[in-house]
Amino acid sequence: MTEPRPSTQGEATGTRDPRREIPAVERLLGSEPFAPLLRRAPRRLLLRAVHAVQEDLRKALALPGRPAVPLGDFEWYAARVEEELEALQRGSLRPVINATGVVLHTNLGRAPLAPAARAAVERVAGGYTNLEYDLDAGERGSRYVHCVGLLSELTGAEDALVVNNNAAAVVLALNTLAEGKEAVISRGELIEIGGSFRIPDIMAKSGARMVEVGTTNKTHRVDYELAVGPATGAIMKVHRSNFRMTGFTSDVPLAELVRLGRERGVPVLNDLGSGLLLDLTEIGLPGEPTAQAALEAGADVVTMSGDKLLGGPQAGIVLGRADLLARMRKNPLCRALRVDKLTLAALEATLALYRDPDAARREVPVLRSLALTPAEIGRRAAPLAERLRAAGMDAELAPGMSAAGGGAFPDAELPTTLLLVRPRARSANEAEARLRAAEPPIIARIVEDRIALDLRTVFPEEEEALLAAVRHAAE
Ligand SMILES: *Cc1c(COP(=O)(O)O)cnc(C)c1O
């Protein structure tokens, strides 16, 4: 909010409480400067804005060393109310520019969608769809048929099921396979992914009794052998997606667990976390398992996210044995975790890109961002640094590191080129706050008292807005 303009009016009123001079709502609304606002906004919203401005003013006037404010200036009130209205009318969920270099930033909504996915959402959003309608039979169909063909084609899975997110997929799978039974898991895989997703808690809520085997650093096949019995509903393997264990460690490969599961007639559930469909070794990101590899190793059920490395919308994807997935579809929980048409549209279009791996690498924003080299990023950052310097600012390029984020490739080296800007008359913290207050807000890092901008996650069409905001923030 802007500072009240100074005025002499306060002084003229002597000892009277200036708060009583704030004009009444009706006088404000009836005044000339408020006429455009009355035309622009619903009356109730306008009233909220006026009340907020009056309230702020009352508080400011109650403080010692009260500010001189133009209590009779209706133009001033109209300008303040207009700002307040803009804040009220601005949506809560807003686009931001991600200059952090964290590609899958959960706080920033994870994966940006490919153009094809955005177009698909647009196509189905405004009208009716065959979401649950069988066009051939002319009767009720199932929302769970969409994406199944594509997912099977791309991963080799016998069957597929899409739900709200991967946490939902894990809950549904565990509840279906192991409710009231035991689920056997290595102590090395009792992980936490972000604030509220912890494997032991999720297992408890899904109704499975967790049976921990092995130790934090080592689990052997014999540990599982001793634990798996008639009460076992599932053997669970969770990908340690957001950290690595090194040193004196060992765990049992998925294929080995599958052999044990087959011997004992117990299904093996593999939570992959990220849903990688392409091996990213060639762009320098080895070690993240693909869905295809997990299925080839024989996992009965594989779960993964739609909006991590897959680069699609928030969704949980369950792949695996048709008989087990049929039970999941019949589970009443599935209804509570179901996916909507916008998600299915975006997911289907994203998956379709993977039919041509080059198209996926070219068009899925997450894959494209991950593949950018420091030289490519530097070529985009250099002219921006040049323009900032031409405006008299302290800006330079320096090598730095980006991150995959979203609990993927925790130890990946993702070298980048940072654009470092030293604010002129304020601290880096203040400048960073001003960047966040920009429209659109810019999310940036601070490195050694400078604003650090990583263009890995900034789209070329966002560069002008970024530059304008940086100039304003660092001036
Ligand atoms: C991210 C992740 C989850 C949760 O997935 P959401 O799609 O965020 O619900 C579960 N398990 C693993 C291993 C993960 O990495």
The ligand as an ORCA input file, in Angstrom:
! r2SCAN-3c Opt
* xyz 0 1
  C       6.829    -37.908     -4.446
  C       6.691    -39.262     -3.911
  C       5.463    -39.686     -3.401
  C       4.257    -38.798     -3.366
  O       3.810    -38.511     -4.652
  P       2.742    -37.333     -4.893
  O       2.451    -37.402     -6.351
  O       3.422    -36.081     -4.478
  O       1.556    -37.624     -4.070
  C       5.374    -40.971     -2.925
  N       6.446    -41.799     -2.907
  C       7.644    -41.424     -3.384
  C       8.791    -42.380     -3.324
  C       7.817    -40.132     -3.897
  O       9.027    -39.747     -4.367
*
